[in-house]
Amino acid sequence: MKLPIVAYGDPVLKKVCAPIEQDYPELKQLISNMFETMYNAHGVGLAAPQIGLPIRLFVIDTGGDEDEDGVKRVYINAEILEENGEPWAFNEGCLSIPDIREDVMRKPNIRIRYYDENWELHEKEVTGMLARVIQHEYDHIQGKLFTETLSLLRKRMLQSKLDAISKGNVRGVDYKMKFPNKKR
């Protein structure tokens, strides 16, 4: 089932999310719905807060072959243990913040511990674009948006666009969204 994606301005996007247990209600269905929602919105990652749930869960599918950063994976109760390397800029966007893309600096290497959908514990070192996607989604479960990494000046320049998004004034979005400040 395709779920509405929560837009910028909703308080759930600012919450540090809570860990979940193995008996979380209908977890397999939730994961399936998250992948379907992400694919429908043409994203490569989706975190639970983006569908209104303040839990430590995100999914990614970077497409392609795993040897070339192509990965489809579920991350439950993820924890980034280490980030290192020289930060590099890449133009990022977010399904919760349509119409805005900005260069974001991130370190190229991470070490992450997480459970998969079968509750198997993993600890992996990840590099490059896959590390960037994971860091972006991990930020969501930490209550942080990519716009918070921008300079104060750039944030001020974007504020009217961000306010418009929270009110539902977006263009070119072909997926369901929930806007926190939309007038009924």
Buried (B, 14 or more C-beta within 10 A) or exposed (E): EBBBBBBBBBEBBEBEBEBBEEEBEEBEEBBBBBBBBBBBBEBBBBBBBBBBBBBBBBBBBBEEEEEEBEBEBBBBBBBBEEBEEEEEEEEBBBBBBBBBEBEBEBBBBBBBBBBEBEEEEEEBEBEEBBBBBBBBBBBBBBBBBBBEBBEEEEBEEBEEBBEBBBBBEBEEBEBEBBBBBEEE
